[in-house]
Amino acid sequence: MAATSAATLAKSTAAERERTAEAPAFPPPPVTARPVDRDAWIAAYRHVRGETERRAAPLSSEDQQIQSMADASPTKWHRAHTTWFFEQFLLRDHSPGYRIFDERLHYLFNSYYVAAGPRQPRISRGLITRPTAEETAAYRAYVDAAVEALVAGASAQVLDSVLPILEIGLYHEQQHQELLLTDILHAFAQNPLAPAYDPAWRFPRPRAAGGGVALPGGVTRIGHEGAGFSFDNESPRHDVLILPCTVDRALVTNAEWLAFMADGGYARPEFWLSDGWIAAQTDGWEAPGYWRREGAAWLTMTLAGMKPVDPDLPVTHISYYEADAYARWAGRDLPTEAEWEVAAREGALADAFGLVWQWTRSAYSAYPGYRPLPGALGEYNGKFMSNQFVLRGSSVATPAGHARLPYRNFFYPHQRWQFTGLRLAQSAA
């Protein structure tokens, strides 16, 4: 099982960038690069911060205020929280003489960092009508100027401490850029008018692919490797045992999901985990999230508004419970995250990146030898390693340059407001 070559990775990244039609990926130099390219770091910072504003630009002040459920956050909150992150973890401790923009905002826009202090309850973020969207823009501009001044003027010694925090802050903001789109999609889906975020938005077409890639089994290594960026939950790289199996090259499509529905998939408890069956019955699931029946046809809410379900597109907005039920109905399995990573590393999976996050059957837990980051940033990933499942790849909403092979996304098994889909696997036993 050969490791992916640098050329293959570069080709994959370029294809993903073309597929998602995003702005070019931001190019921060390695944290360890010497001499430090301060201009490149400032350019990367401006690119990421600008992408957040580009994604928020189509939204009115009223749009930016809404919180449609506890799992989602208002656009304005995303804009302010990512700004708070830089102020709290970068400027407060590493920029001598920096004056906090407004201490009250640290209560409003802290997310879950207990070590950083108390915070507004998550379910009540939509009640934060002040600061306004315009005042939030002023907050962002104030912090942006301070961060750029810090990077431009700090000593080499200070930069050694600053750059790792700046880098994780950039990737953190990209995560919120994806949430910004999925959260506003959920909000618009509750509106009887079914408004469009962007009338010209289109879901990318999947690549034609058939069959599966056979993994012979054996001991291999997964996890982050090398000097590039990674989140702490991607390490350490470690040995895993892969049993012989086949992983489908293609994602499951809407047409295939419609066949599951036509065969009574949502009404047959033999396919469902007990908790999944309860969730489906309690919430009245009879189709993926955002699907609505009109006569004999199915429509789905998209970022371009309500559209007919396209049978050729990958199914999305499904929970782990639904993905698992579909796999059982098909007489197949979901891949483990190790099986997914090995197959993707060999370049064998069509649309591994850029369309939908793919559920695996792996519980989200620590890799052997995992240690969280010190201090409050140690709360970023580690404390969520309970009762969730790993998703791999990336989605149509993921910013360009954010996806990486060992990236471990994770959600609770009932959640389906993200662009989540699946591909199947089959044990060779």
C-alpha positions in Angstrom: 0.0 0.0 0.0 2.2 2.8 -1.3 2.0 6.2 0.2 0.6 8.9 -2.1 3.3 10.8 -4.0 3.6 14.5 -3.8 2.6 14.7 -7.5 -0.6 12.8 -6.8 -1.4 15.0 -3.9 -0.8 18.1 -5.9 -3.0 16.7 -8.7 -5.8 15.8 -6.3 -5.6 19.3 -4.7 -5.8 21.0 -8.0 -8.7 18.9 -9.1 -10.6 19.7 -5.9 -9.9 23.4 -6.3 -11.3 23.3 -9.9 -14.3 21.2 -8.8 -15.4 23.5 -6.0 -14.9 26.7 -8.0 -13.6 28.4 -5.0 -11.0 31.2 -4.7 -7.4 29.7 -4.8 -6.4 28.0 -1.6 -4.5 30.1 0.9 -0.8 29.3 0.9 0.7 29.8 4.3 4.4 28.7 4.4 5.4 26.0 6.9 5.5 27.3 10.4 9.1 26.1 10.7 10.2 27.9 7.5 13.1 30.2 8.0 13.4 33.0 7.2 9.8 33.7 8.0 7.9 35.0 5.0 5.8 37.6 6.9 4.1 38.9 3.7 3.0 35.4 2.8 1.4 35.0 6.3 -0.3 38.3 6.1 -1.6 37.4 2.6 -2.9 34.1 3.9 -4.6 35.8 6.8 -6.3 38.3 4.5 -7.4 35.6 2.1 -9.1 33.5 4.8 -10.7 36.5 6.5 -11.9 37.8 3.2 -13.5 34.5 2.3 -15.6 34.7 5.4 -16.9 38.1 4.3 -17.4 36.9 0.8 -19.6 34.1 2.1 -21.6 36.5 4.3 -22.0 39.2 1.7 -25.2 37.8 0.1 -27.0 37.9 3.4 -29.0 40.8 4.9 -28.6 41.9 8.5 -31.8 39.9 9.3 -30.4 36.8 7.6 -27.2 37.1 9.7 -29.1 37.2 12.9 -31.2 34.1 12.7 -30.4 30.9 14.6 -32.7 28.1 13.4 -31.7 25.4 15.9 -29.3 24.7 18.7 -26.8 23.0 16.5 -26.6 26.0 14.2 -25.2 29.5 14.8 -26.0 32.9 13.2 -23.8 34.2 10.5 -23.0 37.2 12.6 -21.9 35.0 15.4 -19.6 33.0 13.1 -18.0 36.3 12.0 -17.6 37.5 15.5 -16.5 34.2 17.1 -13.6 33.7 14.6 -12.5 37.2 15.4 -12.7 36.5 19.1 -10.5 33.5 18.5 -7.6 35.6 17.2 -8.1 38.2 19.9 -8.3 35.7 22.7 -5.5 33.3 21.8 -3.2 35.4 19.7 -3.4 39.1 20.5 -4.2 39.0 24.2 -1.0 37.1 25.1 1.4 37.9 22.3 0.8 41.6 21.3 2.2 43.9 24.0 0.1 47.0 24.5 -2.9 45.5 22.6 -6.2 46.9 23.9 -9.2 44.5 23.8 -11.9 45.9 21.5 -14.7 45.2 24.0 -14.3 42.8 26.9 -18.1 42.1 26.9 -17.7 40.4 23.5 -15.6 37.6 25.1 -18.7 36.4 26.9 -20.9 36.6 23.8 -18.5 35.0 21.3 -16.6 32.3 23.2 -17.9 29.0 22.0 -16.9 26.1 24.3 -13.5 27.0 25.7 -14.1 26.6 29.5 -10.6 27.7 30.3 -11.2 31.0 28.4 -14.1 31.9 30.7 -18.0 31.9 30.8 -20.0 32.1 27.6 -23.5 32.8 26.1 -25.4 29.5 26.0 -25.2 28.0 22.6 -28.9 27.7 22.1 -29.2 31.5 22.8 -26.7 32.9 20.2 -29.6 34.1 18.0 -30.7 36.5 20.9 -27.5 38.5 20.5 -28.9 41.4 18.5 -26.2 43.7 19.7 -23.5 44.2 18.5 -25.1 44.8 15.1 -23.7 43.3 11.9 -22.0 46.6 11.1 -20.4 46.7 14.6 -19.3 43.2 14.1 -17.5 44.3 10.9 -15.8 47.0 12.9 -14.7 44.4 15.4 -13.2 42.3 12.6 -11.4 45.3 11.1 -9.9 46.3 14.5 -8.6 42.8 15.1 -7.4 42.4 11.5 -5.2 45.5 11.8 -3.7 44.3 15.1 -2.9 40.8 13.8 -1.3 42.1 10.6 0.8 44.6 12.7 1.8 41.8 15.0 3.0 39.6 12.2 4.8 42.4 10.4 6.6 43.8 13.5 7.1 40.9 15.9 10.6 39.7 16.7 11.7 36.3 15.4 11.3 34.9 18.9 7.8 36.1 19.3 6.9 34.8 15.8 7.9 31.3 17.0 5.0 31.5 19.4 2.6 33.4 17.2 2.7 31.5 13.9 1.3 28.1 15.2 -1.6 30.0 16.8 -2.2 32.0 13.6 -2.2 28.9 11.5 -4.7 27.0 13.6 -6.8 30.2 13.7 -6.9 30.2 9.9 -8.0 26.6 9.7 -10.5 27.2 12.5 -12.0 30.1 10.5 -12.3 27.9 7.4 -14.3 25.4 9.5 -16.7 28.2 10.4 -16.9 29.2 6.7 -18.4 25.8 6.0 -20.7 26.1 9.0 -21.8 29.6 7.8 -23.2 28.0 4.6 -24.7 24.9 6.2 -26.3 26.9 9.0 -27.9 29.5 6.7 -29.1 26.7 4.5 -30.9 25.2 7.5 -32.4 28.5 8.4 -33.6 29.2 4.8 -35.1 25.7 4.7 -37.4 26.7 7.6 -38.7 29.7 5.6 -41.9 29.0 3.6 -40.5 31.2 0.8 -37.5 28.8 0.4 -35.1 31.8 -0.3 -31.9 31.2 -2.3 -28.6 32.0 -0.8 -27.2 32.2 -4.3 -29.5 31.6 -7.2 -26.6 30.6 -9.4 -25.2 28.0 -7.0 -25.0 24.5 -8.5 -24.0 21.2 -6.9 -20.9 19.8 -8.8 -21.4 16.8 -11.0 -19.9 13.6 -9.6 -17.2 11.8 -11.6 -18.2 8.6 -13.4 -16.8 5.6 -11.5 -17.8 2.0 -11.1 -16.8 -1.0 -9.1 -14.6 -0.9 -6.0 -11.0 -0.9 -4.9 -9.9 -4.1 -3.3 -7.8 -3.7 -0.2 -5.7 -6.9 0.4 -5.5 -6.4 4.2 -2.6 -6.2 6.5 -1.0 -3.8 8.8 -0.6 -0.2 7.5 -0.2 3.2 9.0 -2.8 6.1 9.1 -2.8 9.6 10.6 -0.9 12.8 9.9 2.6 12.5 8.5 5.1 15.3 7.7 5.6 18.9 8.5 2.4 20.4 7.1 -0.6 21.5 9.2 -2.8 19.1 11.0 -5.3 19.2 13.9 -4.2 17.4 17.0 -6.8 14.6 16.6 -5.0 13.4 13.4 -2.0 12.3 15.4 0.0 10.3 16.2 0.5 8.3 13.0 0.1 4.7 14.0 -0.3 1.1 12.9 -3.8 -0.3 12.1 -4.9 -3.7 10.9 -7.0 -3.6 7.7 -9.0 -6.8 6.9 -9.4 -7.7 3.2 -12.3 -5.7 1.8 -13.6 -3.7 -1.1 -14.4 0.0 -1.0 -16.7 1.5 -3.6 -15.2 4.0 -5.9 -18.4 6.0 -6.3 -20.6 7.7 -3.8 -24.2 6.6 -3.2 -26.5 8.6 -5.4 -30.0 10.0 -5.0 -31.3 7.4 -7.5 -29.9 4.6 -5.3 -31.4 6.2 -2.2 -34.8 6.5 -3.9 -34.7 2.7 -4.4 -34.1 2.3 -0.7 -37.0 4.5 0.0 -39.3 2.7 -2.5 -38.4 -0.6 -0.7 -39.7 0.8 2.6 -36.3 1.6 4.0 -37.6 4.2 6.4 -40.4 1.9 7.6 -38.4 -1.4 8.1 -36.9 -1.5 11.6 -34.7 -4.5 10.8 -32.3 -2.2 9.0 -32.0 0.3 11.8 -30.0 0.7 15.0 -32.3 1.0 17.9 -31.4 4.6 18.6 -31.7 5.4 14.9 -35.1 3.9 14.7 -36.3 6.0 17.6 -34.8 9.1 16.0 -36.4 8.4 12.7 -39.8 7.7 14.2 -39.6 10.7 16.6 -38.6 13.2 13.9 -40.7 11.7 11.2 -37.9 10.9 8.8 -39.1 9.5 5.4 -36.3 11.0 3.2 -33.0 12.8 3.6 -32.9 16.2 5.2 -34.5 19.0 3.1 -36.4 16.7 0.8 -40.0 17.6 0.3 -42.6 15.6 -1.7 -44.8 17.5 -4.2 -47.2 15.1 -5.8 -45.1 12.2 -7.2 -41.9 14.3 -7.3 -39.3 15.0 -4.6 -37.8 18.4 -4.3 -34.8 19.4 -2.1 -33.7 22.7 -0.5 -30.3 23.9 -1.8 -28.2 27.0 -1.5 -30.0 28.0 -4.8 -33.4 27.5 -3.3 -35.8 24.6 -3.8 -34.8 22.3 -6.7 -35.9 18.9 -8.0 -33.9 16.0 -6.6 -31.3 15.1 -9.2 -31.0 11.3 -9.4 -27.4 11.5 -10.5 -26.1 13.6 -7.7 -24.7 12.0 -4.5 -27.3 11.8 -1.7 -26.6 14.2 1.1 -28.0 15.6 4.3 -28.3 12.1 5.8 -27.5 11.1 9.4 -25.2 8.3 10.4 -28.3 6.3 11.4 -29.6 6.6 7.8 -26.3 5.8 6.2 -26.0 2.7 8.4 -29.6 1.6 7.6 -28.9 2.0 3.9 -25.7 -0.1 4.1 -27.6 -2.9 5.9 -30.4 -2.7 3.3 -27.8 -3.0 0.6 -26.1 -6.0 2.3 -23.0 -3.9 2.7 -21.0 -1.9 5.3 -19.8 1.6 5.8 -16.0 1.7 5.5 -13.9 2.2 8.6 -12.0 5.5 8.6 -8.8 3.4 8.2 -10.2 1.7 5.1 -11.3 5.0 3.7 -7.9 6.6 4.3 -6.0 3.8 2.7 -8.3 3.7 -0.4 -8.1 7.5 -0.7 -4.3 7.5 -0.3 -4.1 5.2 -3.3 -6.2 7.6 -5.3 -8.9 5.0 -5.8 -11.9 6.9 -4.7 -13.9 9.1 -7.0 -15.0 12.3 -5.4 -13.2 11.6 -2.1 -13.1 15.4 -1.7 -15.3 18.3 -2.7 -18.9 16.9 -2.8 -20.0 15.3 0.5 -18.5 14.3 3.8 -18.6 10.5 4.0 -19.8 8.7 7.1 -17.5 5.9 8.3 -18.5 3.3 10.9 -15.6 4.4 13.1 -16.4 6.0 16.4 -14.6 9.3 17.0 -12.0 8.5 19.6 -8.3 9.2 20.3 -5.6 7.6 18.3 -3.2 5.6 20.4 -0.8 7.9 22.2 -3.0 11.0 21.5 -2.3 14.1 23.6 -4.3 17.3 23.3 -2.7 20.7 22.9 -1.7 22.4 26.1 -4.0 25.1 27.6 -7.4 26.2 26.3 -6.6 25.1 22.7 -6.5 21.6 24.1 -10.3 21.8 24.2 -10.5 22.1 20.5 -11.0 18.5 19.6 -10.2 16.1 22.5 -13.1 16.7 24.7 -15.6 15.8 22.0 -14.3 12.2 21.7 -17.5 10.6 22.8 -20.7 9.4 21.2 -19.8 10.7 17.7 -18.7 9.1 14.4 -15.9 10.0 12.0 -16.6 11.5 8.5 -13.9 11.7 5.9 -13.2 13.7 2.8 -14.8 17.2 2.4 -17.9 18.8 1.0 -19.1 21.3 -1.6 -19.2 23.8 1.3 -15.6 23.2 2.4 -13.3 26.1 1.5 -10.6 25.4 -1.0 -7.3 24.3 0.6 -8.9 23.1 3.8 -9.3 19.4 2.9 -6.5 17.0 3.6 -6.2 13.2 3.5 -6.0 12.5 7.3 -8.6 15.1 8.3 -11.1 13.7 10.8 -14.5 15.4 10.8 -17.0 14.2 13.4 -20.7 14.6 14.2 -23.3 13.0 16.4 -25.2 10.1 14.6 -28.5 11.9 14.4 -27.2 15.1 12.8 -27.9 15.7 9.1 -27.8 19.4 8.4 -24.2 19.2 7.0 -23.4 18.0 3.5 -23.1 14.4 4.6 -23.3 11.3 2.4 -21.8 7.9 2.0 -20.0 5.3 0.0 -20.2 1.6 0.7 -17.6 -1.2 1.5 -17.8 -4.9 1.6 -15.8 -7.4 3.7 -14.0 -10.0 1.8 -14.7 -12.6 4.5 
